[in-house]
Amino acid sequence: QLTLLNALTCDNRQSRLSYVLCNDIVLWMGKLSYSLFLVHAVVIGYTSLALNGPLARPVCEDNASGSCTASWDEFFRSRRIPPWSVLVIWPVSMVAAVLLCYGVEVPGRRYLQGMISHEQQPKGGTHVQVPPDDGDHIFPTY
C-alpha cells in the first residue's frame, strides 16, 4: 500500500494526490505520527482522570445475576469524556508529540546513525559515508 502511494506521488508534484501528500504540513504530520500515536492515549487517560476523578474498577464475585456486567457498563459510562475535550486533548497531544519526536526520536536516530557509520568503517581506513539525518526527511536516504 505504501509502495502504491509512493509510486502515485513520484511525478514531481504534477498530480493532485502528489501535491497533497507532498505538502510540508502533511510530511511534518507524518514525521510526528509515531510520537502522536504513543502519547495520545496517555493524554486521553489523564483528561478523563481530571474530568471524572479516580474510579475503582468493579469487583465481581458472582455474575449469575448479571450485576457484574451492569457494574462494568456503569464503570465505562462514567469514564466517558465530553466532546469539547478534544479542544484540549488535540493541542496537548501535539505538543507532547513534538517534544517526544524532537527531544528523543530525532536525537536517538542521529546517535544510532553515528554508531552505524562507525560499524560500517572498513579495516583499511576507508570510511563509508552515511549522511546524517537532519530531521526533515521521512525516509532515510542512503
N, C-alpha and C positions, 0 to 999 in steps of 0.2 A: 504494500500500500504506500509506504514511504517512497519506494523507488518510483512508483507511478506518479506521485506528486512531484518528485524531483524531475522526472522526465517531462512532465507537463509545464514545468516552470523554467526549463533551460532554453529560453528563447529570447534572452536579453530584454525581458520585461515587455514583450510585444503583446502578449495575451492579457486579458483581464485577470485571469487566475494568477498569472505570474506577477502582475502588478500588485495585486492584493497580498499574495503570500510573500513577496519580497519587500513589502513595506517595512520601514525601520521599526515601527511600533510593533508590528506582528513578529518580527525577528527578535526584538527585545523581550516580548512576552514569551516567546518560545525558549529563550535563554533562561527566563525565570520560572518556567513551568514546573520543573522538578522541585525547586525550592518552595514554590507555592503549594505544590502537592503535599510536601512534608509539613508545612505549617498550618494549613487551613483548618484541619480537624482540631488542632490544639486551640486555635483561636475560637472556633465554634464552641468547643467544650468549655473554655473559660468564660465566654459570653453567656452560655447557658447557666453556668455556676453563678455568675454575677447577677443575672436576672432572676433566677429561680432559687438560689441558695443551695446549700448542700442537701442532698437527698440520700437516704439509705435505701439500698436495694431490698426488695421484699424477700422475706424468707418463707418458703413454702414447705410445709412438712407433709401435708396431705392434699393432693389435688383432686380427690374424688368429688368434692363438692363444686369444683370449678373456681374456687376463690383464688387459687394461685394465678390463674390466667387473668382474672379481674384485677388482681394486685399488680401484675406486670403491666397490664394495659394502663392502669392509673399512673404507674411509675413513668412510663414512656410519654403519656399525655402531659404529665407535669414537667417534663424536660423540654418540651417544645419552646422554641423561641419565636418572637413575633417577626413578621416580615420586614418591619422597619429596621431590624437589627443588621440587615445586610448593609445598610449605610455605615455601620460601624465595622462589621466583620471584613468587608472588602478592603477598605484602606489599611486597616491594621494588618491584615494578611499580606497585602502588597509590600508594606514597609518591612515586615518581618522576612518576607521572601527576598527582598533586595539586600537586606543585611546578611542573610544566610548565604545568598549567592555570591555577593562581592566580598563578604568577610571570611567565608570558609571555602566555598566551592572553587572560586577562581584562584585564590592563593594556593589551595591544595592541588589544583590541576597544574599550576606553574611549578610547584615543588616537585610533583611526580614527573613532569616532563623533564625537569632538570636531572632527576635520578635516571630516567630512561636514556637521556642523551649521554650520560656518563657510562652507562652499561653498554651502549652501542659503540663506544670508542674502541677501535681495534688495537691490538697489542703493538702494531708498528708505529703508532703515534698519529695516524691519520684519523681525524675526527669526523664522524657522521653528523651532519647538521640536522637538527630538529628545530624548526622555527618555534619561538616562544608563543604562547597563547596570549594575545593582547586583550582577551575577554570580549572581543567583538564578533568572533566567529562562532557559528553554531556547530559546524562540523570542522574537526581538525583538518588542516591542510598540510600534508607532508609531501 
